[in-house]
């Protein structure tokens, strides 16, 4: 019932699919029939007006056959350059597999490759976020994977469990569903301990749970329960609920809605609140925007900051750099992420939103700072 409620209430859902589910361990080929059932489940959710993103592993697992890499080898034992070459080959297969699965529903798909930099550097974060939101808005299903062909061992996510959590945080998702080889969290390893008990709900992800987790089993997987719990920590902190359930069966999402066993990690905060706390706590201002009394009232009532209310711009910030928003008496009102650089803002200050394109020759939106991108101090 809890998981059904989480799915029913969620407007934006990120679904993570692991290598061991997408790729057949013996043949090294896509499990296309299974993937088709997942696409059917997702199409049913899309018809309920839910927005869906997929984070899919499998590029290395699918591509390494072409390079003659033994399938008994653990992913961790394969040299980085061989993984990257495998990923380059496998990304093509992933793209074809998802396209085939969703073509049956006349649903377009897009392949998006992300690196840690794209989620940790604010400007890249916002650019990637805008791309993903645009794809969802226009009815396309984005298939997201780590950009393994250029990432190095030192700057990789290491697994797509954490990437999925970062993506969920980035787009302010309501729910992250991890389709796994296991049906949730247990008090011990159920393959080794018959007394291990399934844990249906986690509301406080403390060290005791982390101590229960293990590394990925031998085979195509690179994550394991440990990485899934690290992903749960990221998601819950960002205000995103997370579910771990088995993807071994056909129609795993439909089965989940039908009561299939799973573990729900319940977030304590809403995503927007958590994101605004992140903005407030971790960013150092690169400049200042001084606003008039009318804009002050609008800001305090939760409205976006429009160029018409700006009287002065200080500093040399780029768009999406953090800035302080001040009143005319020098009081700090908020910290925000502007849609325009300092130079652009100076050109459009005092300007009506409808005149931005005329002044600059382009527009990134009507707002100088959108209401979702500032927090009052």
Secondary structure, 3 states (H helix, E strand, C coil): CHHHHHHHHCCEEEEEECHHHHECCCCCCECHHHHHHHHHHHHHHHCCCCEEEEEECCHHHHHHHHHCCCCCCCHHHCCHHHHHHHHHHHHHHHHHHHHHHHHCCCCCEEEEEECHHHHHCHHHHHHHHHHHHHHHHCCCEEEEEECCCCCCHHHCCCCHHHHHHHHHHHCCCCEEEEEECCCCEECCCCCCCCCCCEECEECCCCHHHHHHCCCCCCCCCCCCHHHHHHHHHHHHHCCCEEEEEECCCCCHHHHHHCCCCEEEECCCCCHHHHHHHHHHHHCCCCEEEEECHHHHHHHHCCCCEEHHHEEEEEECCCCCCEEEEECCCCCEEEEEECCCCHHHHHHHCCCCHHHHHHHHCCCCCCEEECHHHEEEC
